[in-house]
Amino acid sequence: MRTARTPGQLRAEVLIVLGVSLGQSAVYSLLALIDKLTQRQALSAQTTTMNSSVTPDRPWLDLSYQLVNIAFPLVPVVLAFYLLSLDRSVGSARSGPASGLGTGFLPRTSRPWRLIGFDLRRPLPDLVAGLLIAVGIGIPGLGLYLGARALGLNTTVAASALTDHWWTVPVLVLAAAENAVLEETIMLGFLFTRFRQLGWRIGVIIAVSATIRGSYHLYQGFGGFVGNLIMGVIFGFLYTRFRRVMPMVVTHTLLDVTAFVGYALVAPYVSWL
């Protein structure tokens, strides 16, 4: 028989999930920023490279590395779902009308991914909402990145450094989807559920989640932190309304596909990226 999680267990679960995923990334990202700030080169003169080839001279092995690097970061998502499935208290109470999220604001189900709306039950509304949010965030986000770089507060981000093979674009799309699934299921679905069960106010939950989100992008510079902090606040607010992570997963995937694939296709021909 399932038993309700104690506050100590809930806090331990949050620390464990963050410790093996995005919390760990935040610590490494902070160290990366310190490294960049203590270099002789100015921050704006440095380049942050993403999606790099590991063995460019052996495409088959490079592809294997890329696929493994996409698959293993998703293990914490499985862990989060497993922990949610153990919790009897999730779904045991109705939503609070004032906050939009009650202590047990999610429906009881044996499928933990449904607890946070990570499913295909509403494909068209999720797709449309995700597309609209992506348009609303993407253009100002690009402006913020260019402005932060011009002010010397951000590195130049090379969103793709994969060698050109038949699998390059599919791998970049998979990497974008992996980022979206990992970040939104944990930063929204899992953390919002656990923090609300601990009695935190919605405003505090949104602020903490957004700050963590910004922190694991510090490796890009201060612009990366601020941009993702703002996105985290928007996503958090929308999650309290939708009670589904899928619209944000769609948004995040579209933004990263545009950044990764767009950079790979356009960067050789322009100088401002």
N, C-alpha and C positions, 0 to 999 in steps of 0.2 A: 504493500500500500504506500502511495506517495505521501510524503509529509511536507508541510509548509517549511520554507527555508527560514532560518533564523537570520537576524540582521548581520551577525558575524559571518555566517555562511555567504550571504549576499555580497558583503564587502570583499570577502576572500575571492569569490568568483570573479568580481570585477577586476581585482588586481591580477589574478591569474590570466584572464583573457587578454587584458591590456598588456601584461608582461610578455606574452608570447606573440603579440601582434603589434598594434598601432602605438601602444605605450612605449614599447621597445623602440619602435621606429622614431618616436618623438625624442627619446634620449640620444640616439645616434644622430638625428637631425640637428639637435642642439650642438653636439660635438662638431659636426660638420660645419656649422655656421661659425663656431669659435675658430676652427681651423682656417676658414676663409677670411675671417676678420683679422687674423694675425699673420696673414701672408703679406708680402711686400706689395703685391698688386692690389689695386683698389677692387672693391667688391664688384663694381660694374664692369671691370675688365676681365673678370673670371667667367668661366663657362661651366655650367652644371649639365652633365650629359645623362640622359635617361635612355633606357632600352638599348643597351650596348651589346655588340657582338662579343661572345666569349672566345670562340675559336673561328675567326672569320675565314681561315684557310681551309677549314673542314666543315662545309655547310651542314652535313647530316648531323654532326656532333653539336654544332651550334644550335640547330633546331631542337635537338634533345635538351640542351641546357635551357633554352627559352621556354619550352613546354613545362619542364620541371620547375622553373622559377615562377611559372604561372600557377601550377597546381598546388605546391606546398604552402604558399601563403593563404590558401583557402581552408586549411586544416583548422585554424582558430574559428572559422565560421561554423564548422561542424561541431566544434567544442561548445560554442555559444548555443547552438540549437539543442545539443545534448543537455546542457545545464537548464535551459528553459523547459525541456521536457520533464525534468525531475521536479519541477516546482508546482506543487498543487495550488499555491496561492494565486498564481497567475490566472486571471479570469474568474476569481472567486467573488469579486465585487463589481458593481456597476460603475460606469464612468462618472466622474464628478462633473456636473454641468458647468462649473465655473472654470475649471482648469483645462477641460478637454481630455484629461488623462486621470483616471482614478487610480487607487492603489492596485487594483486588479483590472485594468482598463481593457484587457484583451479577452476575446472569447475563449472558453475552455475547448481544447482540441487535442487530439493525440498527435497531431502534426505540428511540431513546434514552429516551423517556418511560417505557418499560417497565423501564428500569434502576432507576428510583426508585419503581416501583409506581404510576405515574400513568396508570391505565387502568381499563377496566370489566370486567376478567376475574373479579372477585369482588364483584359489586354488592351482594348482600344482606349478606354479612359486613362489608363496608366501611360500609354504611349503618347497620347495627345498632351496630357499634363506634363510629362517629362520633356516633350519637345518644346512646349511653351516656356517652361522654366529654364531650359537650356538656352533659348534665345534671349530671355531676360537676363541671364547671368553671364553668358558667354561674351557678348560684345563689351559690356562694362569691364569684365574681367580682363580682356585683352588690353583695354585702355589703361587699367590699373597696372598691369605688368609693364607696359611700355613706359608709363609715367614713372614707376618705381625704378626702372632701369636707367632712365634719363636722369633721375635724381641721385643715382649712385647707391640705391638702397637694395638692389637686386642683382643677381648674376644674370648672364645670358643663359637661357634655358634651351639646350638642344634636346628637343623632345624625342628624337630618334637618331640612333647611330648604328642601326643594323645595316649590315651589308645587303646589297640588292640581290634577292633570290625570289623564287616563285612564292615562297611562304612568308615573305616579309610583311606584307599587308595583313594577311590573316593572323599572324602572330601579334601584330600591333593591335588589332581589333580584340583579340582574346585578352591581351594585357590590359586594355581599357576596361573590358567587362570584369576582369578579375579585380582591378582596383575598385570599381564601383560596388561589386558584391561585397568585398571585404569591408570597405569603409562604411557603407550604409547599413549593412546588417549589424555591425558591431557598434558604430558610433551613434546610430539612431535606434534600431530595434532593440539590441541587447542592453545598452547603457541606459536608455530612457526607461525601459522596463524595470531594471534593477534599481536605478536611482529613485524612481517613483515609489517602488515598494519600500524603499528606505525612508520615505516620507519627505523627500526633497521637493521644493517648489519647482514648478515648470520653468520659471525664468532662470533659476539657478542651474537646472539641468541643461537647458539650452546653452547657457554661458560656458559651463564646464566642458560640455561636448564640443562646442565650437572652438574653445581654446586648445583642447587636445588636437583637434583637426588642424588648426593652424600650426601647432607646434611640430607636427611631423612633416610639415612642408618648409620648415626653417632652413633646410639644406639649400633651398633656392635663394634665400635672402629674406629681407623683411617684407618685400612685396608679396612673396609667396605666403608668408604668415598672415598678413592682413587680408589678402584676397580670400584665402581659405577660411579664415575666421568669419568673415562676412558671409561666405557661402554656408558655413556651418550654422550661423544664426538663422538664415533664411530656411535652410533644410529643416532645422529643428522646429521652427514655427510651423512649417507646412506639415511636418510629420504629426504634430499635435492635432492638426485639422484632418488630414487624410487617414491617419492611423494605419498607413501603408508605406513601406519603404520602396515599393516598386517604382512609383513615379520618380523618386530621387535616384534609384539605380539606373533608370532609363536616362535621366538627365546627366548623371555622372559619366555613364558610358558614352553618350553622344559628345560631351565636352572633351573627354580623353581621346576618343577616336578622331575628332577634329584636330586636336593638338598633335597626336602622334602621327597619324597618316598625313594630315595636312603639312606638318613640318617636313616629313620625309619627301613629299612631292614638291613642295613650294620653296623650301629653304635654299636649295642650290641656285635659285633664280632671283632671290631678293636679298637685300642687305640688312633690312630692318628687323628681321626675326632673331 
